[in-house]
Amino acid sequence: MIELIRLNGQPFLLNVLLIEQVEAFPDTTITLVSGKKIIVRNDVKEVLKLVNQRYRQIGLTAIHKDVEGS
């Protein structure tokens, strides 16, 4: 879960696994896999950062390691 802020200023938690897409219209609009849309105060870059952090924490983002020649 990530904490976001609704347009009315109320914080809420969102399950990142339910996010299908995030867009700016100019308000940040999050579309869930169910089709439901949520508009938040957070900007797109902040939402992306929070989602990526959570994915790393739960192990869904592999750590890429460059390996130079053998």
Number of C-alpha atoms within 10 A of each C-alpha: 14 13 13 20 14 14 14 9 10 10 13 12 10 15 12 16 12 14 17 14 12 19 13 12 8 8 14 19 19 21 17 18 12 9 12 10 15 14 19 22 17 17 16 18 11 11 20 13 11 17 19 14 14 18 16 13 10 8 10 10 12 8 8 6 6 6 6 5 4 3
